[in-house]
Every structure is written in C-alpha cells, then in structure tokens.
Amino acid sequence: MPEVLSGGGRTGLSSPRQAAGGDADGGVANFAVQVSALARREGWWERPAFHTPERSWAHGEVHTLAASAASVLAEHGVRPGDRVLIAMGDGIAWVTAFLAAARLGAIAIPANPDLTPHDHAYLAGDCDARLVVNEDRLTSRFTGHAVLTGDHLMRLTQDAPAAPAAPVTGDTPLYAQYTSGTTGVPKAALHRHADPARYQRAAGEGVVGVRPDDVTLSVSKLFFAYGLGNALVFPLFSGSSAVLLPHRPAPAQIAEIVSRHGVTLLYGVPSCYANLVAECPPEAFSTVRLAVSAGESLSTALGARARELLNAPLLDQLGSTEVGHAFCSNTAWRDEPGTIGRPLPGYEVVLRDKNGALVTLGQGEIWVRGASVMIGYLGRPDQTGRALRGGWLRTGDLAEYVDGGALKHCGRSDDMEMVGGITVSPLEIERVLAEHPAVAEVAVAVISDERHVRRLRAYVVPSSAEVDGARLESELIAMARRRLAPYKVPRSVELRSSLPRTPTGKLRRFAVREGKW
C-alpha cells in the first residue's frame, strides 16, 4: 500500500464555487461576505436556505438578518477577535448569531445548549467569552459574562442597520469548536475564515455532490463539527437548504420530517441509523438520495440494514473537529462498504505506529494533513504541540489498509482494552456481534468480576423487547468463538435498554468500562 494516501478524483466542483473559497472572490475573505456574495451571484438569493418550525428562510433573508445582527453584537461590545459563545438549539437565531460574529471578525464559539450549568460556566470562562448568545432558560448560568438571548437578538435586528464587514484574511480565526470530550476536558479547535470553503469542496461537493435542489436533515447539531458543515456550511455554499430543529428528534420525528420536507440528504451517526432501522417504515424515506454516517464506526451489518431501509447509499466517513469536517470518506461515485473510503481532495493521510514510523501493513494511527486542519487549540499551546507535528494532525484514530487502498477504521487508540496482557480492540468484537439480527447496538469492555479478574463483557441493546436474553447470550458467545481468537470472546452478555453516549452520539467508553449508566 502507498505510504501516503492523497485525495483525488471527482469533486463535482464548478468554477463559481471554487472562486467562493478565497481571495478570487473580489479579494473578499470574510466568510459571511463570501456566502452572501455567492448567493447573489449564483441566483440563490430568493431560494430557501433553512426550514425551521416557524417557517422557511431564504438565503438573502438570512444574509440580510446577519448583517443587521452584526450591528447589534457591536452595540453589545463585540469587536474583531472577541469570542461570542452561542448556546442555543438549532434555529434561525443560531445561524444569525454565527454569521453576525463572522461579519464582525469576532470568533464564534458553538456550545451544546444541553450541557450542565457547571459545563456551560466552564466553556464561557475557558474561551473568555465577550458575549454569550443563549436561550432564555440558560441566562442565569453565565453570571460574570455579558449575555443576549437569541430572541432578543432577533427583535433588535429588525431595526438595526447593516454593519460593515470587518477586513480579514483567509487565515483570520472564524470559530472555535469544542471537541466532544470523550477522553478528557473539551478543547476548542480554532478554525479560519478560509476553512469552511475548503471542507465544503472536499466533503460537500466531493462526497455527496450537494446541489441547489437538495434538502438536508442533519440529526447531528450545529454545535458539532459534523452538523455545522452539513446544515450550515454546505447549504450556504451550494444554494441548497437544511431543516433546523431545536431539539434532537426521535426516530418517528425524523421519518415525519424527511417525508414532509422531501429531504434528499440525511446525515446521522450510527446509533441514529440503528434507531431508524428498529422503528421506522421504509416508505418514509422515499425522497432520500444519499445518507452519510460519521461520528463513530459504522458496522457492516448496520450499514446493510440501513441501506435496505433507506433504499439509498449510506456513505461512511471519518472526520474530526480539528479538521473541520470529513477528510476521509466514501463518495456518491465510489462507495466501499465496510471502509471509511479514501482521503478526500485536499487531504493527505498516513498511518504511523506509536513511535511515529510509517505503517503499510496492519494497524496504525491516522495522521492527516490538509488546508483546513485547525490553527490549534484555543489557549492550549502544549496540547496543540502534541496534536500537530510538522503540519500533520495526530487524530488518535486507528485504521488499516484494505485491498484496493481504502481504509478500514479500527477504533481509537484510547479505546483499546487489555485482556490477560494482550491488547484487544472492542470495535473488532462489536462488529462481529452486531451482525446478529437481534442486536441493535453493542459495546464491549473489560469488567472486573467478583474475583477481580478482568474479563470481556458485551452490553447489548436488543432489536426487540421480546428477545430471549439467555438464548441471545448463548448465540452471541458462540458466534464470537467461531469468528474470533479465544481471548477476544466475551465471557458474558448483558442486555441494556440503551448505551451511554455523548450529546453528539459517540459512545462513552469510560462509562461502558464502569458498567454504570
């Protein structure tokens, strides 16, 4: 296999959209100005950009609101380089606040609105927020910081003049997005004004060929890197539209929304697709032309079930907050199920061992290089230095090459378990167990038994409440014995109603190890 994989092949780009990515667009580098100018030039001004529970909003309407909202933020003391924390559910106020901050040259900081009061206070302090734009119910959490509710922002915007756009370069910081914090304290990855156009070309045009008549539903929210690209960046750069919902929808709601809005592009994490397979009829998804899975590994078995439900391709991909969106993916033109595809245009990928040596056979850590890789972690130079090495980002994801040169995801380096002194990948075991038709979700961890002996246990969410637990345990252990080395076979299976996950849908491995949730 090649030592370095570089992205190439079809991207689906047209020259006007390429121009929108940087200084070719009349010397304009400000992200908010880029997408506004593009909407005018390409004739998208009157086309729908976002669908919220209240109504639909045209591209031109969104850009006009953002220009006026920038004046409101400026009146509240926001200046270029200041941090604006956005703690709201997805909606037009969220989009307006983000674009307004961009127009001023301030740095938007998306935050999950459903965090605890302690976590919200931590984020506001960690990023040194000059202003917090939040839901009404959260105002009391941000004592010591200037606050402006999203509703008040929208009311003030109605009578505010358009603010002039701050002069920036493509390298000026645009936003900082917090990592999911599955392995420790969240860190804010800082991105530039030029970065959204870069990952739009790779992951928007290059993966799904997003076009003006597409309607997107991203179950992942805007505070998540995956959701920000899917539901804000891609629509604004393509003239398409996205459905925005303030809360995470249940499977039945997803099916209803897809049907009502004629959704053509569906984005979710594997657990979302598992729930859709378990609860929804296939006819609800007749308008979907492509679906994408990211956030964690998609098992081959679940992928097959979801494709059957959707009657559409389901593309697995890998990205990171530090890169901005996906850098390795299957595409509408080349789908290799069971893999995360190949590097996207603009990115190079290598596999390295723990000593930094290149790996061509077997597993290695993914290192990626590309123009949208973060500037660094906000206020954390030491951690930035550990993550960025000579222009390469150490992702912490493990992979191996498969026939033909695609990459197979093998989990995270910090997911590994020790059994009898031997390193074991939970993901490898989970992929086997997930093939059983009675398994909706599964997580494997090492648990100490009553004698303090460390043994593998599989936690399983069954596909039906009528499943016979004892029989399923016997069948799963027998399946593992046929397919896996003896030390990789779980010694017990425990049924659960759910698995512990982060707000972005990722499995909380540390909680699985404790067995308490």
N, C-alpha and C positions, 0 to 999 in steps of 0.2 A: 504494500500500500504506500501511497505517497507520504513523505514526512510532513508536508504542509498541504492542506486542502484549501483551495481558494474558491470563492463563489464565482459563478459564471453562468452562462446560458441565458435563457429567455427572461426578460424583466418586464416586458409589456409597456415600456416607457414611451411616451410621446414627448416631443421636444418642448411643448409649453410647460409640462410638468417638471421636466428636468430644469428648466430655467427658474422655476419657483424655488429651487433648493438653495439659492445663494445669491451672490452679487450679480449674476447675469440678469436678475430681475430689476433692472434700472438702478443697480447699486444698493438696493434695499436688503438689509439683513434681518431687520426686526421680524420675528415670527408672526406677530399679529398683523403686521402690514403685508407680509408675504401672502398669507392666505386670503386677506381681504382683496388685494390687487389681483390675485389669481381668480377669485370668484367673479370679479368684474370682467377680466379679460376673456375668460372661458365661457361667459354667459350663464354662470351658475347663480347669479345674484338673487333671482326670484325662485330658485329651486329649493325644496325643503332640505334643511340641514339636520334638524333634530325634532324628534317627536317625544313630547312629554305628556304626562297625564292631563295637563291643561289643554294643550293644543300643539300644532306643528309650528316650527320657526324656520323662516327662510334664511339662506346664507347671508344675504345682505342685511337682514334684520339683526342677525347675530353680530355681525361686524359693526353695525351702527350702535347697537347697545354697548358693545365693548369699548368703543371709542369714547362714549359718554361716561361709562363707568370708570374709565381711567381718570377722568376729572374728579370723580367722587373719591377715588382712592388717594389722589393727590391732595385733595382738601383734608383728608384724614392723615396727612403727613407722610405718605409713601413717596419715596424718592428712588432714583435709579440705584440698584444694588441692595435695596431693602428687601427683607423677607416677608412675604404675605402668606400666612398659613390658611389653607382652605379646608374647613372641617364641616362638610355638608354632604348630604346624599346627592347622587347624580341628578342634575336638572339644569335648567337654563341659567340659574344663578351661579352654579358651579362653573359652567363654561364661560359666562360673562366675567367672573372674577379672575379666572386664569388668563383670558385674553387681555383683560384690562391691565393686569400686572405685567404681562409681556409688553404691552404697548408703552408702559412707563419705564421699561428697562429694569423693573423690580424682579425678584426671584419668587416664583410661586412654589409653595410647599404643600402638596396634597397630603391630607391626613384622613384616615378612616374615621368617620363620624361615630362609629360604634365602639371605639376604644373606651377603656375605663377613665374616670376623672384623673387618676394618677398618670396614666399614659399620655393623656392629652396635655397635662401640665408639663410633663417631661419633654414632649415634642416641641411645644411652644418655647420652652427655655433652651432646649438644645439647638434649635435653629435661630434663636434670638429674633423672634417674630416682631416686626414693627407693627403689624396689624393682623388680627385674626378675623377672617370672614367665616361665620359659623351659623348653624341652625339656632333658632331661638332657645331651644332646650339646653344648649351647651354653653350659653354665655357665662354662667357662674363658674365654669371650670377654668376660665382664662384670666383670673384676677392678676393684676400686675401688667396686663397687656391691653393695648387699645383693641376694642372689638367692634365689629359691624355685622349685624345679621344679614343673611342673604336677602331676606325680604326687604329690609330697609335699603340695602344697596340697590335693589331693583326699583324701589319707589323713587329714590334720589336720582337715579339715572334718567328718569323720564324728563326731567327739566334741566339736565346738565349739558353743557356744550361738549363737543368732541375735543379731547385732549390731543395735543401734538404728540407724535410718536418720538420716543427717545432715540437718539442716534446710537446704534450699537453695531458691533461687528458680528460675524458668524460665530466667533469664539466667546462672546459675552454670555455669562450664565443666564439661563432662561428659567429653569426649575430644578428643584432637588427632590427626589422621590425616595422615601424610606424603604429600605429592604424589609422583607416580611418578618425578620427577627426570629426565624425558626431555630437558629443556633446561638442566640445571644441578644444583646442590646441592638435595636434597629439603628442603622446608619443611613444617612441621606446621601444618595448618589447624585452628584451635581452634573447637569447637562446644559449644553449650549443652545443658542438660538438656531444654529445650523443643524442640530441633531435630528429633530423631527422629520425634516425633508429627507435626511439620509436613511432613516429606518423606514420611512414611507416608501421610498424607492425599492428597498430590499424586501420588506415584509408585507407591504400593502399591495403595490403593483407586482412585485416579484413572486409573491406566494399565491394570492387569490385573483390578481388582475382586477382590483376594485375599479368600478366604473360608475358614472353618474346615476344610473338607474338602480344601483344596489341599495338595499335597506339592511342595515346591520343591527343585530342584537348581540351585545357583549354581556354575558352574565357576570363576567369579572368587571369590577367597578373602576371608575376613573382614578381613584387613589392608587390603584395597582398599575404597574408599568404596562402590563398586557392590556388592561382596559383602556388606559389613556391613549395608546396607539389605535386600538380597534375602534373606539367610539368617539374620539375627538380628532386625532391627527389624520387618520385615513379619510374620514368624511370631508374634512376641510381642504385637503389636498386633492380630492378626486371629484368633488361636486356631488357626492352621494349623501345619504342621510343615515342617522342612527337613532334607535329608540333608547331613551334615557329613563331609568326608573330609580326612584329614591331609595328603594329597599331591594334586597336580594329576593328575586321571585321564586316561588315554589315551582316544582315541575309542571303542574297543571296551568299555572300562570304563564310560564314560558311558552307552552303549547298554544295557549289562547292568544298571546301577544304575537307570536310568529304568524298565526293564521290571520289575525286582524290587520296587521300591518304589511303582510306579504313579505316577511323577512327573507332575504336571499343569502345573507352571510351570517352564520351563527358561530359565536366564539364562546368556549367554556373550558373548564378544567375537567379531568377525567371523572371526578365524583359527580359532577353535573350530568355528564352523559350517562353514567350509571343510573342516576335517578330518573332520567328521561326514559331509558330503556325499561325500567321497572314499572313506570306509572303512566306512560303516555301512549296514545294511539298513533300509528304512522301517518294517517291522513292529515294530521295537524301540521305536518312539516313538508307539505307538497311544494311549497314555494322555495324551499332552501336549495340553493345550487351548490354550495360548499359549506363545510363546517371545519373548524380548526380547534385543536386541543393543545393546551400548554399548561404550564404551572407545575406539573409533575409527570412522571412517565405514564403513558397510555399502554395498557396491556393489549396484546394482540387479540385476546378473546373479547375484551370490552370493545375494542375498536371495530371488530367484526359485527358485534351486536348493534352497535350504534349506527354503523353504515347501513345495516339492514333496516333499522327503524327510520332513518332519515332518507333512505334511497338516494344518497348523495355521498361524494367523497368526504372522508374525515381525515384531515391532514394533521399529523403530529409534528410538533416543532419544539425547539429549545431556545429560550431567550433568557435575559436577566435584567434586573433593574439597572445594573451597571452599564449594560449595552443600550438600554432604552426599550428594546423590544426583541424580537426573534433575530438570531444570527445564523441559525441552522434549521432547515425546515424541508419537509416535503412540499411540493407545489401542485397547483392545478394541472401542470403539464408533466410532472414526474412524481408519482406517489409510490413509495416503497413501504408498505405497512410493516410494522414491527421495528421500524427505524425512525430516527429523527431527521432523516434525509441528509442533505449536504449543506455546506456553507452557502449562504446567500450572497448575491453580488455585493461587493464592497467589504467582505469579511474574509479573513484567513483563520483557519483552525489547525492546531496541532495537539497531539496527545503527549503528555510528559509523565514520567514517574515521579516519585516523591523527592528525588534528588535533582529534578529538572531535566533529566536526559530524555531525548525523544523516544517515543514508543511507536513501533509499527505493528507489533503483534501483541494481542492481549489488551488488558485494560490500562488506561492512563487517564490522567486529569486533563480536561479540556482547557486549553489556553486559546484565547481569541484576540484578534487584532482587527480594528476597523475604525472608521472615522467617527462613529457615534459612541465609542467607549467613553465613559464618564471622564470628566476633568479630575475627579477624586471624590472622597467622602468629605462632606461639609464639616470643617473643624476637626478633622481626624487625620493629620498628616502621617502618623505612624501606621495606621491601618491602611491608608492609601498606598504607602510604600510597600506593604506586604502584598496588596492585591495587584498592583501594577508593576510589571517588571519589563523595562526596556520597550515600552509600548504595547506589551501583551497583558491581558487581563487573565488572572487565575480565577476560574469560575467555581472551583470546588465540585464540579460535576464530573462524573466518571463515564467513559464511553470506550467502545472498541470498534474497529473497522469490521464491516461485514463484506461479503462478496459484492464486488461492483464498486466499492468505495464509499458507500453510505455509512453513517454512524449509528450504532445502537447504544442507547442510553443505559447505563448500568447503575444509576443511583448517584448519591452524593458521597463524597469522601468521608463526611462525618456521620453517614448512616450505617457504616459497617459495624457488625457485631462480632464478638469473639466467642467461639464455642470450642471448649477443650483446647484452647491455644491456637485455634485456626480461625482466620478471618472469613466471615460469611457475609454475603450480600443479601439483605432481606428482600430486595427487589427481585432478585432471581427466583427466590422461593415464591414470592407473591404472584409472579407472572404464571407460574405453573398452577398454583391453587385457583387463580382467577379463571382458569379455563373450565372449571366445574360449573355447569349451568345453574346450580343452586347458590352460587356465590355472587353477590352484588358488589361487595367490596371486601378487601382483606389487607391486614397489616401483620407483619411478623416481627417479633422482638425476642430478646433473651430475657427470661424471667428467672429469678432465684426461687427454687421450690422450698418446701418445708425443711429440707436438709441443707439449704443454702447452696445447692448445686445449680449451676446456671444451665438452663435448658431452653430450647426454642419453643415458643408458643405462637399459634396463629389466632388472631382475632378476626372473626368473620361476621360481616353483615349479610344475612341470608337474603335471597331474592324474593322470598315469600315467608309470611308468618307461619305457614303450615309445615315448614321444613322440620324433619325429624333430626334433632341435634346430634343424637348418638350415632345415627346412621351416617350423617354428613361427616362427622369427625372421622369415623372409620374409613369412609371413602376418600377423604382428603389425604389422610396419612398414607393410605395405600397408593394413591396417585403419586404422592411425593416419593415414596420408596421406589416406584417404578422409574421415575424420571430424574431423581437427584441422588447425589452421593449420600451415604448414610448419615454423615454429620450435618447435612442440610435438611434432614427430615424433622418437621415439628414433632415434639413429644406430646403435645396437647392442642386442642382446638376449643376456643371459647366463643360462643355466639354473643354478639352485641347488636344493639339497635342502631348504632352509629359509630363512626371513628372520630377521634379528636382532630380537628382541622383548624387552620388559621382562618381569619376572615377572607383571605384570598383563595381558600380551598386547598391549601397544601397540608399534607399530613404532619401532625405534630409528633415527630418520632420520640421525643423525650417523654411525652405523655404516654405513648404506647409502651415504652420501656417500663414506666411506673405501673402500668395497668390500671390507672385511676382516672376516670373521666365520666 
